[in-house]
């Protein structure tokens, strides 16, 4: 068994649910990734849904929210509310994820896959909708 010295994860496909990932704790003598599964190390390939092994993203920094907002919408009720993004978690691969606070004031990383939420900067959202004949980025002959 070879210890895992580079942060790596095994990714598992769960159908309609978001993928699940487990950290690789070691490598077998044959180079197979070993993950903690049911109180023991198990070959990732032997677990249902195994898809790939990739370098695990790690948070390398946190920066202030910078005035960004996140808006939650409840389509069935026709309501929405907005919260300030308190910070951004920056990952080793360059991605950033917004951090919000929940009802108890605890910091929570927002999922990039939330369907009824948008994250925006108030200075970049037009106050009123643009007229349909003046769509930015289109040529006059395309209108």
Phi, psi and omega per residue, in radians:
X1 nan 2.378 -3.118
X2 -1.976 2.180 3.133
X3 -1.129 2.547 3.086
X4 -1.424 2.012 -3.104
X5 -1.775 -0.325 3.071
X6 -1.866 2.282 3.135
X7 -1.029 2.002 -3.083
X8 -2.332 2.656 3.117
X9 -2.360 2.610 3.018
X10 -1.709 2.324 -3.079
X11 -1.878 2.376 -3.100
X12 -2.142 2.310 3.109
X13 -1.432 2.225 -3.140
X14 -2.037 0.565 3.102
X15 1.234 -2.130 -3.103
X16 -1.320 -0.332 3.123
X17 -1.390 2.769 3.068
X18 -1.039 2.624 3.111
X19 -1.000 2.639 3.081
X20 -1.905 2.496 3.074
X21 -2.234 2.520 3.095
X22 -2.208 2.411 3.121
X23 -1.164 2.466 3.045
X24 -1.448 2.083 -3.109
X25 -1.585 -0.454 -3.118
X26 -2.834 3.034 3.082
X27 -2.151 2.444 3.099
X28 -1.215 2.932 3.098
X29 -1.075 -0.370 3.105
X30 -1.574 0.027 3.135
X31 1.513 0.235 3.120
X32 -1.452 2.396 3.117
X33 -1.228 2.382 3.112
X34 -1.972 2.252 3.139
X35 -2.130 2.762 3.085
X36 -1.375 2.082 -3.073
X37 -2.505 2.066 3.124
X38 0.919 0.942 3.042
X39 1.170 0.438 3.081
X40 -2.820 2.862 3.075
X41 -1.377 2.299 -3.083
X42 -2.307 2.539 3.042
X43 -1.140 2.241 -3.107
X44 -1.020 -0.647 -3.122
X45 -1.095 -0.382 -3.119
X46 -1.497 -0.064 -3.130
X47 -1.720 2.351 -3.086
X48 -0.982 2.359 3.071
X49 1.564 0.015 -3.122
X50 -0.970 2.284 -3.113
X51 -2.086 -0.819 -3.057
X52 -2.859 2.959 3.010
X53 -2.081 2.345 3.124
X54 -2.512 2.848 3.093
X55 -1.146 2.361 -3.104
X56 -1.415 2.261 3.082
X57 -1.240 2.438 3.078
X58 -2.205 2.544 3.064
X59 -1.261 2.168 -3.127
X60 -1.911 -0.170 3.121
X61 -2.991 2.849 3.082
X62 -2.356 2.269 -3.136
X63 -2.129 2.730 -3.126
X64 -1.041 2.748 -3.103
X65 -1.130 -0.449 3.033
X66 1.118 0.497 3.088
X67 1.534 -0.023 3.127
X68 -1.201 2.690 3.139
X69 -2.227 2.724 2.976
X70 -2.178 2.303 -3.091
X71 -1.996 2.209 3.107
X72 -1.775 2.352 3.141
X73 -2.095 2.439 3.075
X74 -2.007 1.562 -3.035
X75 -1.013 -0.627 -3.092
X76 -1.165 -0.484 3.137
X77 -1.788 -0.181 -3.123
X78 1.220 0.465 -3.113
X79 -2.066 2.864 3.047
X80 -2.685 2.764 3.034
X81 -2.550 2.690 -3.077
X82 -2.137 2.519 3.084
X83 -2.222 2.612 3.040
X84 -1.297 2.520 2.987
X85 -1.337 2.082 -3.080
X86 -1.420 -0.443 -3.140
X87 -2.904 2.968 3.046
X88 -2.134 2.271 3.026
X89 -1.560 2.163 -3.122
X90 -1.818 2.232 -3.067
X91 -1.707 2.873 -3.108
X92 -1.087 -0.394 3.124
X93 -1.622 0.057 3.110
X94 1.702 -0.199 3.093
X95 -1.181 2.736 3.051
X96 -2.351 2.450 3.104
X97 -2.191 2.388 -3.130
X98 -1.195 2.536 3.056
X99 -2.031 2.215 -3.138
X100 -2.070 3.073 3.025
X101 -2.008 2.556 3.112
X102 -1.565 -3.025 -3.084
X103 -1.070 -0.440 3.135
X104 -1.572 -0.046 -3.123
X105 1.533 0.125 3.109
X106 -1.433 2.477 3.120
X107 -1.251 2.386 -3.105
X108 -2.397 2.268 3.037
X109 -1.350 2.319 -3.120
X110 -1.457 2.398 3.109
X111 -1.277 2.373 3.090
X112 -1.282 -0.084 -3.068
X113 -1.826 0.135 -3.129
X114 -1.129 2.249 -3.062
X115 -1.387 -0.583 -3.035
X116 -1.850 0.611 -3.129
X117 -2.466 2.532 3.005
X118 -2.333 2.594 3.084
X119 -2.038 2.272 -3.037
X120 -2.616 2.865 3.010
X121 -1.858 2.197 -3.061
X122 -0.943 -0.533 3.136
X123 -1.273 -0.168 -3.097
X124 -1.889 -0.015 -3.137
X125 -1.805 2.153 3.125
X126 -1.075 2.502 3.131
X127 -1.164 -0.686 3.087
X128 -2.192 2.705 -3.130
X129 -1.086 2.573 3.086
X130 -1.310 2.504 3.068
X131 -1.054 2.499 -3.043
X132 -1.098 -0.440 -3.120
X133 -1.392 -0.185 -3.101
X134 -2.083 1.086 3.130
X135 -1.361 2.131 -3.124
X136 -1.090 2.506 3.044
X137 1.504 0.105 3.103
X138 -1.997 2.581 3.104
X139 -1.333 2.767 -3.105
X140 -1.020 -0.679 -3.126
X141 -1.249 -0.277 3.127
X142 -1.499 -0.184 -3.050
X143 -1.419 nan nan
